[in-house]
Amino acid sequence: MRRMMRSLFPMTLLCALGLFGCQQGGDGPAQARAAELENAAGIKILISGAGELGPDQVHAISQSVEGKAQDVGAAMVRLKKEDGEAEATIEIELWGNGLPESAALVSQLKGDFAELADAQISVVNLEPGTGPKPLAVEVDEEATPEEAKHQIIEALKADGVEGEIDVQVEDDENGRRVEVKVEKHEDIEE
């Protein structure tokens, strides 16, 4: 049996000018962003042999990878650990535009994080259109960030999203930015 801890660290989903998924109506910037991201390319970074990394270290690594891309639409982090193994394998997937080049990314990660110096790191390009499908979540346009947060959490739960859901909603001069973090632990038999 393999124990898989799947943590979806901050996924910047459909962040641009609209809200996560959609505001009321169907032709706004969020819908255009959703269509764009549905066809975006992706990369998967696999990291093994890095020793036992804590959640803060894994989060810092995933944020560093995300920061090297021009336009990230979705990011996902999985920690996979076999029973009896001392360390987990980290999988990071990014979907968007202007994603970092593989060889440069590996050398940057090894240089930026001492704990990755001896790790095995590989980067796989993922075909456009094979990424996560954006969820359509309707949120009242007049909702405050706190109200929007609660509406998004309830909609995700209603759509069957399981695990600990954390939503951050920020309004600024560029519009509304939404980050969703879902943490889920599950046992997988192979």
Backbone hydrogen bonds, N-H to C=O, Kabsch-Sander energy under -0.5 kcal/mol:
donor,donor_aa,acceptor,acceptor_aa,energy
2,R,188,I,-2.6
3,R,81,K,-1.5
4,M,2,R,-0.6
4,M,186,E,-2.2
5,M,3,R,-0.5
5,M,79,L,-2.3
6,R,4,M,-0.7
6,R,184,K,-2.3
7,S,5,M,-0.7
7,S,77,V,-0.8
8,L,6,R,-0.5
8,L,182,V,-3.4
9,F,7,S,-1.1
11,M,180,V,-2.8
12,T,10,P,-0.7
13,L,11,M,-1.7
13,L,178,V,-0.6
14,L,12,T,-0.6
14,L,73,G,-0.6
22,C,20,F,-1.4
22,C,137,V,-2.0
24,Q,139,V,-0.5
32,A,28,G,-1.8
33,R,29,P,-2.5
34,A,30,A,-2.4
35,A,31,Q,-2.3
36,E,32,A,-2.2
37,L,33,R,-2.6
38,E,34,A,-2.0
39,N,35,A,-0.8
39,N,36,E,-0.7
40,A,37,L,-1.4
41,A,96,G,-0.7
42,G,126,L,-1.9
43,I,94,L,-2.0
44,K,124,V,-2.6
45,I,92,I,-3.2
46,L,44,K,-0.5
46,L,122,S,-2.8
47,I,90,I,-2.7
48,S,120,Q,-2.4
53,L,51,G,-0.8
58,V,54,G,-2.4
59,H,55,P,-2.5
60,A,56,D,-2.3
61,I,57,Q,-2.3
62,S,58,V,-2.6
63,Q,59,H,-2.7
64,S,60,A,-2.1
65,V,61,I,-2.3
66,E,62,S,-2.5
67,G,63,Q,-2.3
68,K,64,S,-0.8
68,K,65,V,-1.0
69,A,66,E,-1.4
70,Q,98,G,-1.6
71,D,97,N,-2.1
73,G,71,D,-0.5
73,G,95,W,-3.3
74,A,95,W,-1.7
76,M,93,E,-2.4
77,V,7,S,-0.8
78,R,91,E,-2.8
79,L,5,M,-2.7
80,K,78,R,-0.5
80,K,89,T,-2.9
81,K,3,R,-2.4
83,D,1,M,-1.0
85,E,82,E,-2.1
89,T,80,K,-3.3
90,I,47,I,-2.8
91,E,78,R,-2.8
92,I,45,I,-2.5
93,E,76,M,-3.0
94,L,43,I,-2.2
95,W,74,A,-2.5
96,G,41,A,-2.2
97,N,71,D,-2.4
105,L,101,E,-2.3
106,V,102,S,-2.2
107,S,103,A,-2.0
108,Q,104,A,-2.4
109,L,105,L,-2.7
110,K,106,V,-2.2
111,G,107,S,-1.9
112,D,108,Q,-2.8
113,F,109,L,-2.1
114,A,112,D,-0.5
116,L,113,F,-2.1
117,A,114,A,-1.6
119,A,116,L,-1.1
120,Q,48,S,-3.0
121,I,119,A,-0.6
122,S,46,L,-2.2
124,V,44,K,-2.7
126,L,42,G,-3.5
129,G,40,A,-1.2
130,T,127,E,-1.6
137,V,135,L,-0.7
139,V,22,C,-1.0
143,A,140,D,-1.6
148,A,144,T,-3.1
149,K,145,P,-2.3
150,H,146,E,-1.9
151,Q,147,E,-2.3
152,I,148,A,-2.7
153,I,149,K,-2.4
154,E,150,H,-2.3
155,A,151,Q,-2.2
156,L,152,I,-2.7
157,K,153,I,-2.4
158,A,154,E,-2.3
159,D,155,A,-1.6
160,G,157,K,-1.5
161,V,156,L,-2.5
164,E,183,E,-2.7
165,I,163,G,-0.7
166,D,164,E,-0.5
166,D,181,K,-3.2
168,Q,179,E,-2.8
170,E,177,R,-2.6
172,D,175,G,-2.7
175,G,172,D,-1.9
176,R,17,L,-0.6
177,R,170,E,-3.0
179,E,168,Q,-2.5
180,V,11,M,-1.8
181,K,166,D,-3.2
182,V,8,L,-1.5
183,E,164,E,-2.1
184,K,6,R,-3.0
186,E,4,M,-2.6
188,I,2,R,-2.8
